[in-house]
């Protein structure tokens, strides 16, 4: 039977490097897509909202009605009167996941950004 190897200085140094690397990864901020909900209708800025403030936004245009809900750091289209209601079945956006919510019949686009938005491109 082999005798166990003694814990060496190199082993302790390796363990220290692993612990420090794990702490740095845990403490450093993760990449985030944004903290501002940007809503555009017909390629024009409709409004900007803080992702951390729970809000329900009713959007009524000549094309129809959408309800966008912001709650618990997530945003989603909770209601729409378009024929297929595909926008209501899209997953909610979060700071870490990002993405877009789109309702084609109503030409509605919901995205996440950082702070103030200068323009919305068409």
OpenMM code with the backbone's topology and positions (N, CA, C; nanometers):
from openmm import Vec3, app, unit

residues = "UNK UNK UNK UNK UNK UNK UNK UNK UNK UNK UNK UNK UNK UNK UNK UNK UNK UNK UNK UNK UNK UNK UNK UNK UNK UNK UNK UNK UNK UNK UNK UNK UNK UNK UNK UNK UNK UNK UNK UNK UNK UNK UNK UNK UNK UNK UNK UNK UNK UNK UNK UNK UNK UNK UNK UNK UNK UNK UNK UNK UNK UNK UNK UNK UNK UNK UNK UNK UNK UNK UNK UNK UNK UNK UNK UNK UNK UNK UNK UNK UNK UNK UNK UNK UNK UNK UNK UNK UNK UNK UNK UNK UNK UNK UNK UNK UNK UNK UNK UNK UNK UNK UNK UNK UNK UNK UNK UNK UNK UNK UNK UNK UNK UNK UNK UNK UNK UNK UNK UNK UNK UNK".split()
positions = [
    Vec3(0.0841, -0.1168, 0.0000),
    Vec3(0.0000, 0.0000, 0.0000),
    Vec3(0.0895, 0.1243, 0.0000),
    Vec3(0.0532, 0.2246, -0.0886),
    Vec3(0.1352, 0.3437, -0.1030),
    Vec3(0.1078, 0.4421, 0.0091),
    Vec3(0.2133, 0.5063, 0.0509),
    Vec3(0.2038, 0.6068, 0.1564),
    Vec3(0.1508, 0.7365, 0.0951),
    Vec3(0.0501, 0.8059, 0.1578),
    Vec3(-0.0017, 0.9306, 0.1037),
    Vec3(0.1076, 1.0376, 0.0976),
    Vec3(0.0984, 1.1190, -0.0072),
    Vec3(0.1949, 1.2253, -0.0292),
    Vec3(0.1664, 1.3399, 0.0675),
    Vec3(0.2678, 1.4044, 0.1153),
    Vec3(0.2552, 1.5158, 0.2086),
    Vec3(0.2070, 1.6407, 0.1342),
    Vec3(0.1325, 1.7239, 0.2032),
    Vec3(0.0824, 1.8508, 0.1487),
    Vec3(0.2003, 1.9461, 0.1392),
    Vec3(0.2310, 1.9930, 0.0189),
    Vec3(0.3491, 2.0766, -0.0013),
    Vec3(0.3112, 2.2235, -0.0167),
    Vec3(0.4147, 2.3074, -0.0217),
    Vec3(0.3947, 2.4503, -0.0440),
    Vec3(0.3260, 2.4741, -0.1790),
    Vec3(0.3619, 2.4004, -0.2817),
    Vec3(0.3010, 2.4136, -0.4140),
    Vec3(0.1514, 2.3807, -0.4087),
    Vec3(0.1151, 2.2808, -0.3315),
    Vec3(-0.0265, 2.2462, -0.3152),
    Vec3(-0.1030, 2.3610, -0.2483),
    Vec3(-0.0433, 2.4201, -0.1461),
    Vec3(-0.1069, 2.5318, -0.0760),
    Vec3(-0.1194, 2.6523, -0.1677),
    Vec3(-0.0169, 2.6791, -0.2481),
    Vec3(-0.0208, 2.7905, -0.3415),
    Vec3(-0.1299, 2.7708, -0.4465),
    Vec3(-0.1413, 2.6515, -0.4990),
    Vec3(-0.2458, 2.6208, -0.5975),
    Vec3(-0.3849, 2.6386, -0.5364),
    Vec3(-0.4034, 2.5910, -0.4143),
    Vec3(-0.5326, 2.6057, -0.3465),
    Vec3(-0.5653, 2.7542, -0.3257),
    Vec3(-0.4661, 2.8338, -0.2892),
    Vec3(-0.4864, 2.9772, -0.2685),
    Vec3(-0.5259, 3.0467, -0.3987),
    Vec3(-0.4587, 3.0121, -0.5079),
    Vec3(-0.4909, 3.0719, -0.6379),
    Vec3(-0.6343, 3.0370, -0.6784),
    Vec3(-0.6764, 2.9148, -0.6580),
    Vec3(-0.8126, 2.8731, -0.6932),
    Vec3(-0.9159, 2.9492, -0.6094),
    Vec3(-0.8895, 2.9642, -0.4808),
    Vec3(-0.9833, 3.0362, -0.3928),
    Vec3(-0.9920, 3.1831, -0.4320),
    Vec3(-0.8783, 3.2479, -0.4584),
    Vec3(-0.8780, 3.3897, -0.4970),
    Vec3(-0.9505, 3.4081, -0.6307),
    Vec3(-0.9268, 3.3196, -0.7277),
    Vec3(-0.9948, 3.3288, -0.8572),
    Vec3(-1.1458, 3.3137, -0.8401),
    Vec3(-1.1883, 3.2206, -0.7569),
    Vec3(-1.3321, 3.2006, -0.7332),
    Vec3(-1.3940, 3.3238, -0.6682),
    Vec3(-1.3247, 3.3843, -0.5725),
    Vec3(-1.3763, 3.5055, -0.5078),
    Vec3(-1.3868, 3.6215, -0.6059),
    Vec3(-1.2862, 3.6375, -0.6919),
    Vec3(-1.2909, 3.7448, -0.7907),
    Vec3(-1.4071, 3.7262, -0.8873),
    Vec3(-1.4292, 3.6054, -0.9337),
    Vec3(-1.5413, 3.5796, -1.0246),
    Vec3(-1.6746, 3.6048, -0.9569),
    Vec3(-1.6820, 3.5763, -0.8289),
    Vec3(-1.8065, 3.5951, -0.7549),
    Vec3(-1.8318, 3.7428, -0.7265),
    Vec3(-1.7243, 3.8193, -0.6978),
    Vec3(-1.7400, 3.9591, -0.6603),
    Vec3(-1.7511, 4.0546, -0.7781),
    Vec3(-1.6890, 4.0214, -0.8913),
    Vec3(-1.6940, 4.1103, -1.0064),
    Vec3(-1.8345, 4.1110, -1.0649),
    Vec3(-1.8803, 4.2270, -1.1112),
    Vec3(-2.0146, 4.2320, -1.1698),
    Vec3(-2.0206, 4.1502, -1.2982),
    Vec3(-2.1338, 4.0842, -1.3163),
    Vec3(-2.1524, 4.0067, -1.4383),
    Vec3(-2.1947, 4.0991, -1.5519),
    Vec3(-2.1803, 4.0517, -1.6748),
    Vec3(-2.2276, 4.1294, -1.7894),
    Vec3(-2.3789, 4.1392, -1.7825),
    Vec3(-2.4282, 4.2589, -1.8063),
    Vec3(-2.5725, 4.2794, -1.8049),
    Vec3(-2.6101, 4.3522, -1.9319),
    Vec3(-2.7285, 4.3248, -1.9800),
    Vec3(-2.7708, 4.3885, -2.1035),
    Vec3(-2.8217, 4.5295, -2.0797),
    Vec3(-2.8826, 4.5548, -1.9677),
    Vec3(-2.9319, 4.6894, -1.9438),
    Vec3(-3.0296, 4.6960, -1.8293),
    Vec3(-3.0492, 4.8167, -1.7808),
    Vec3(-3.1398, 4.8376, -1.6692),
    Vec3(-3.2569, 4.9267, -1.7064),
    Vec3(-3.2654, 4.9623, -1.8347),
    Vec3(-3.3727, 5.0473, -1.8829),
    Vec3(-3.4541, 4.9726, -1.9877),
    Vec3(-3.5848, 4.9702, -1.9692),
    Vec3(-3.6744, 4.9106, -2.0676),
    Vec3(-3.7052, 5.0176, -2.1714),
    Vec3(-3.6764, 4.9872, -2.2967),
    Vec3(-3.7005, 5.0809, -2.4062),
    Vec3(-3.8126, 5.0253, -2.4917),
    Vec3(-3.9191, 5.1021, -2.5079),
    Vec3(-4.0344, 5.0608, -2.5872),
    Vec3(-4.0445, 5.1506, -2.7091),
    Vec3(-4.0532, 5.0884, -2.8261),
    Vec3(-4.0688, 5.1617, -2.9516),
    Vec3(-4.1933, 5.1108, -3.0232),
    Vec3(-4.2670, 5.2035, -3.0835),
    Vec3(-4.3831, 5.1703, -3.1655),
    Vec3(-4.3642, 5.2399, -3.2994),
    Vec3(-4.3784, 5.1645, -3.4077),
    Vec3(-4.3550, 5.2191, -3.5429),
    Vec3(-4.2169, 5.2842, -3.5533),
    Vec3(-4.1169, 5.2221, -3.4932),
    Vec3(-3.9772, 5.2684, -3.4944),
    Vec3(-3.9561, 5.4011, -3.4230),
    Vec3(-4.0546, 5.4492, -3.3498),
    Vec3(-4.0415, 5.5735, -3.2730),
    Vec3(-4.0407, 5.5398, -3.1243),
    Vec3(-3.9586, 5.6103, -3.0489),
    Vec3(-3.9505, 5.5870, -2.9058),
    Vec3(-4.0852, 5.6167, -2.8403),
    Vec3(-4.1411, 5.5160, -2.7731),
    Vec3(-4.2670, 5.5323, -2.7014),
    Vec3(-4.2392, 5.5730, -2.5568),
    Vec3(-4.1372, 5.5083, -2.4967),
    Vec3(-4.1044, 5.5411, -2.3586),
    Vec3(-3.9885, 5.4584, -2.3070),
    Vec3(-3.9309, 5.5060, -2.1962),
    Vec3(-3.8237, 5.4360, -2.1271),
    Vec3(-3.8652, 5.4188, -1.9815),
    Vec3(-3.8378, 5.3011, -1.9262),
    Vec3(-3.8817, 5.2696, -1.7915),
    Vec3(-3.7697, 5.1972, -1.7180),
    Vec3(-3.7640, 5.2143, -1.5880),
    Vec3(-3.6633, 5.1501, -1.5056),
    Vec3(-3.7035, 5.0041, -1.4822),
    Vec3(-3.6106, 4.9125, -1.5104),
    Vec3(-3.6391, 4.7701, -1.4951),
    Vec3(-3.6592, 4.7307, -1.3491),
    Vec3(-3.6096, 4.8109, -1.2560),
    Vec3(-3.6222, 4.7757, -1.1146),
    Vec3(-3.7485, 4.8313, -1.0489),
    Vec3(-3.8290, 4.9059, -1.1247),
    Vec3(-3.9542, 4.9604, -1.0697),
    Vec3(-4.0722, 4.8883, -1.1357),
    Vec3(-4.1493, 4.8175, -1.0556),
    Vec3(-4.2645, 4.7436, -1.1077),
    Vec3(-4.3664, 4.8403, -1.1677),
    Vec3(-4.4032, 4.8137, -1.2934),
    Vec3(-4.4916, 4.9034, -1.3676),
    Vec3(-4.5733, 4.8231, -1.4673),
    Vec3(-4.6933, 4.8687, -1.4947),
    Vec3(-4.7752, 4.8138, -1.6026),
    Vec3(-4.8002, 4.9277, -1.7010),
    Vec3(-4.7621, 4.9048, -1.8279),
    Vec3(-4.7723, 5.0087, -1.9299),
    Vec3(-4.8767, 4.9665, -2.0329),
    Vec3(-4.9819, 5.0453, -2.0463),
    Vec3(-5.0834, 5.0209, -2.1484),
    Vec3(-5.0459, 5.0999, -2.2729),
    Vec3(-5.0351, 5.0302, -2.3851),
    Vec3(-4.9964, 5.0937, -2.5114),
    Vec3(-5.1129, 5.0801, -2.6079),
    Vec3(-5.1752, 5.1921, -2.6391),
    Vec3(-5.2880, 5.1927, -2.7315),
    Vec3(-5.2519, 5.2758, -2.8533),
    Vec3(-5.2576, 5.2127, -2.9700),
    Vec3(-5.2305, 5.2818, -3.0958),
    Vec3(-5.3433, 5.2501, -3.1927),
    Vec3(-5.3370, 5.3083, -3.3127),
    Vec3(-5.4401, 5.2787, -3.4136),
    Vec3(-5.4318, 5.1330, -3.4586),
    Vec3(-5.3192, 5.0651, -3.4335),
    Vec3(-5.3038, 4.9246, -3.4720),
    Vec3(-5.3601, 4.8285, -3.3678),
    Vec3(-5.3708, 4.8741, -3.2425),
    Vec3(-5.4252, 4.7871, -3.1384),
    Vec3(-5.3685, 4.8173, -3.0009),
    Vec3(-5.3886, 4.7216, -2.9100),
    Vec3(-5.3538, 4.7387, -2.7688),
    Vec3(-5.2520, 4.6330, -2.7255),
    Vec3(-5.1518, 4.6766, -2.6481),
    Vec3(-5.0582, 4.5871, -2.5811),
    Vec3(-5.0450, 4.6333, -2.4368),
    Vec3(-5.0194, 4.5386, -2.3490),
    Vec3(-4.9854, 4.5702, -2.2115),
    Vec3(-4.8480, 4.5120, -2.1845),
    Vec3(-4.7555, 4.5981, -2.1437),
    Vec3(-4.6198, 4.5563, -2.1092),
    Vec3(-4.6074, 4.5646, -1.9575),
    Vec3(-4.5606, 4.4560, -1.8961),
    Vec3(-4.5486, 4.4499, -1.7510),
    Vec3(-4.4026, 4.4397, -1.7108),
    Vec3(-4.3639, 4.5219, -1.6141),
    Vec3(-4.2307, 4.5165, -1.5545),
    Vec3(-4.2506, 4.4781, -1.4085),
    Vec3(-4.1898, 4.3668, -1.3680),
    Vec3(-4.2020, 4.3216, -1.2294),
    Vec3(-4.0848, 4.2305, -1.1957),
    Vec3(-4.0339, 4.2450, -1.0754),
    Vec3(-3.9272, 4.1583, -1.0242),
    Vec3(-3.8063, 4.1533, -1.1164),
    Vec3(-3.7702, 4.2664, -1.1780),
    Vec3(-3.6535, 4.2715, -1.2643),
    Vec3(-3.6720, 4.2032, -1.3987),
    Vec3(-3.7970, 4.1815, -1.4387),
    Vec3(-3.8283, 4.1190, -1.5672),
    Vec3(-3.9298, 4.2052, -1.6398),
    Vec3(-3.9315, 4.1945, -1.7730),
    Vec3(-4.0317, 4.2661, -1.8524),
    Vec3(-4.0882, 4.1696, -1.9551),
    Vec3(-4.2205, 4.1770, -1.9766),
    Vec3(-4.2862, 4.0912, -2.0744),
    Vec3(-4.4137, 4.1579, -2.1240),
    Vec3(-4.4635, 4.1082, -2.2380),
    Vec3(-4.5928, 4.1542, -2.2906),
    Vec3(-4.6981, 4.0656, -2.2268),
    Vec3(-4.7769, 4.1228, -2.1385),
    Vec3(-4.8744, 4.0441, -2.0637),
    Vec3(-5.0101, 4.0340, -2.1324),
    Vec3(-5.0383, 4.1268, -2.2257),
    Vec3(-5.1668, 4.1213, -2.2958),
    Vec3(-5.1534, 4.1904, -2.4302),
    Vec3(-5.2295, 4.1409, -2.5269),
    Vec3(-5.2330, 4.2016, -2.6601),
    Vec3(-5.3632, 4.1631, -2.7274),
    Vec3(-5.4121, 4.2508, -2.8144),
    Vec3(-5.5346, 4.2173, -2.8865),
    Vec3(-5.5074, 4.1788, -3.0318),
    Vec3(-5.3808, 4.1475, -3.0643),
    Vec3(-5.3491, 4.1031, -3.2005),
    Vec3(-5.4030, 3.9615, -3.2209),
    Vec3(-5.4221, 3.9187, -3.3461),
    Vec3(-5.4866, 3.7899, -3.3738),
    Vec3(-5.4151, 3.6682, -3.3155),
    Vec3(-5.2813, 3.6611, -3.3268),
    Vec3(-5.2128, 3.5388, -3.2827),
    Vec3(-5.1551, 3.5462, -3.1417),
    Vec3(-5.1434, 3.6636, -3.0845),
    Vec3(-5.0927, 3.6849, -2.9480),
    Vec3(-4.9563, 3.6200, -2.9240),
    Vec3(-4.8731, 3.6108, -3.0296),
    Vec3(-4.7402, 3.5515, -3.0152),
    Vec3(-4.6533, 3.6285, -2.9156),
    Vec3(-4.6706, 3.7588, -2.9103),
    Vec3(-4.5882, 3.8399, -2.8201),
    Vec3(-4.6130, 3.8055, -2.6731),
    Vec3(-4.7320, 3.7590, -2.6408),
    Vec3(-4.7624, 3.7246, -2.5015),
    Vec3(-4.7016, 3.5906, -2.4614),
    Vec3(-4.6548, 3.5131, -2.5585),
    Vec3(-4.5949, 3.3826, -2.5301),
    Vec3(-4.4422, 3.3875, -2.5293),
    Vec3(-4.3829, 3.5040, -2.5558),
    Vec3(-4.2371, 3.5178, -2.5537),
    Vec3(-4.1896, 3.5217, -2.4089),
    Vec3(-4.0678, 3.4718, -2.3876),
    Vec3(-4.0130, 3.4711, -2.2516),
    Vec3(-3.9840, 3.6141, -2.2058),
    Vec3(-3.9874, 3.6341, -2.0779),
    Vec3(-3.9598, 3.7660, -2.0204),
    Vec3(-3.8124, 3.8013, -2.0375),
    Vec3(-3.7844, 3.9305, -2.0532),
    Vec3(-3.6468, 3.9787, -2.0613),
    Vec3(-3.5964, 4.0092, -1.9212),
    Vec3(-3.4682, 3.9794, -1.8971),
    Vec3(-3.4020, 4.0154, -1.7718),
    Vec3(-3.2698, 4.0830, -1.8050),
    Vec3(-3.2073, 4.1434, -1.7052),
    Vec3(-3.0793, 4.2107, -1.7273),
    Vec3(-2.9743, 4.1161, -1.7828),
    Vec3(-2.9704, 3.9943, -1.7350),
    Vec3(-2.8650, 3.9029, -1.7768),
    Vec3(-2.8969, 3.8312, -1.9073),
    Vec3(-3.0242, 3.8090, -1.9374),
    Vec3(-3.0604, 3.7350, -2.0588),
    Vec3(-3.0678, 3.8244, -2.1816),
    Vec3(-3.1232, 3.9432, -2.1659),
    Vec3(-3.1377, 4.0334, -2.2800),
    Vec3(-3.2383, 3.9836, -2.3813),
    Vec3(-3.2264, 4.0322, -2.5042),
    Vec3(-3.3189, 3.9944, -2.6101),
    Vec3(-3.4155, 4.1061, -2.6425),
    Vec3(-3.5193, 4.0706, -2.7164),
    Vec3(-3.6230, 4.1661, -2.7554),
    Vec3(-3.7583, 4.0987, -2.7493),
    Vec3(-3.8588, 4.1781, -2.7251),
    Vec3(-3.9982, 4.1340, -2.7344),
    Vec3(-4.0577, 4.2094, -2.8518),
    Vec3(-4.1229, 4.1366, -2.9421),
    Vec3(-4.1726, 4.1999, -3.0642),
    Vec3(-4.3161, 4.1575, -3.0900),
    Vec3(-4.4003, 4.2558, -3.1207),
    Vec3(-4.5370, 4.2310, -3.1664),
    Vec3(-4.5447, 4.2899, -3.3073),
    Vec3(-4.5349, 4.2038, -3.4078),
    Vec3(-4.5332, 4.2514, -3.5464),
    Vec3(-4.6614, 4.3216, -3.5886),
    Vec3(-4.7806, 4.2671, -3.5562),
    Vec3(-4.9028, 4.3367, -3.6017),
    Vec3(-4.9149, 4.4792, -3.5479),
    Vec3(-4.8626, 4.5022, -3.4273),
    Vec3(-4.8730, 4.6349, -3.3661),
    Vec3(-4.7451, 4.7161, -3.3809),
    Vec3(-4.6438, 4.6578, -3.4466),
    Vec3(-4.5135, 4.7229, -3.4661),
    Vec3(-4.4546, 4.7715, -3.3344),
    Vec3(-4.4592, 4.6828, -3.2345),
    Vec3(-4.4095, 4.7109, -3.1007),
    Vec3(-4.2792, 4.6349, -3.0801),
    Vec3(-4.1769, 4.7047, -3.0271),
    Vec3(-4.0496, 4.6409, -2.9935),
    Vec3(-4.0113, 4.6843, -2.8525),
    Vec3(-3.9815, 4.5854, -2.7664),
    Vec3(-3.9377, 4.6118, -2.6300),
    Vec3(-3.7967, 4.5550, -2.6159),
    Vec3(-3.7013, 4.6381, -2.5748),
    Vec3(-3.5630, 4.5953, -2.5545),
    Vec3(-3.5113, 4.6513, -2.4237),
    Vec3(-3.3923, 4.6061, -2.3856),
    Vec3(-3.3262, 4.6580, -2.2673),
    Vec3(-3.2050, 4.7381, -2.3091),
    Vec3(-3.1828, 4.8512, -2.2420),
    Vec3(-3.0694, 4.9368, -2.2722),
    Vec3(-3.0091, 4.9913, -2.1439),
    Vec3(-2.9082, 5.0760, -2.1589),
    Vec3(-2.8426, 5.1388, -2.0447),
    Vec3(-2.8779, 5.2872, -2.0442),
    Vec3(-2.9454, 5.3322, -1.9395),
    Vec3(-2.9735, 5.4744, -1.9237),
    Vec3(-3.0548, 5.5319, -2.0393),
    Vec3(-3.0275, 5.6567, -2.0697),
    Vec3(-3.1032, 5.7277, -2.1725),
    Vec3(-3.0696, 5.6742, -2.3114),
    Vec3(-3.1685, 5.6750, -2.3972),
    Vec3(-3.1523, 5.6294, -2.5343),
    Vec3(-3.1585, 5.7509, -2.6256),
    Vec3(-3.0620, 5.7612, -2.7165),
    Vec3(-3.0576, 5.8753, -2.8068),
    Vec3(-3.1558, 5.8613, -2.9223),
    Vec3(-3.1702, 5.7389, -2.9765),
    Vec3(-3.2573, 5.7189, -3.0921),
    Vec3(-3.2957, 5.5720, -3.1041),
    Vec3(-3.4027, 5.5482, -3.1745),
    Vec3(-3.4444, 5.4119, -3.2071),
    Vec3(-3.4391, 5.3999, -3.3562),
    Vec3(-3.3626, 5.3031, -3.4071),
    Vec3(-3.3500, 5.2893, -3.5527),
    Vec3(-3.4652, 5.2092, -3.6083),
    Vec3(-3.4953, 5.2343, -3.7334),
    Vec3(-3.6070, 5.1637, -3.7972),
    Vec3(-3.5572, 5.0494, -3.8814),
] * unit.nanometer
topology = app.Topology()
chain = topology.addChain("A")
for resn in residues:
    res = topology.addResidue(resn, chain)
    for name in ("N", "CA", "C"):
        topology.addAtom(name, app.Element.getBySymbol(name[0]), res)
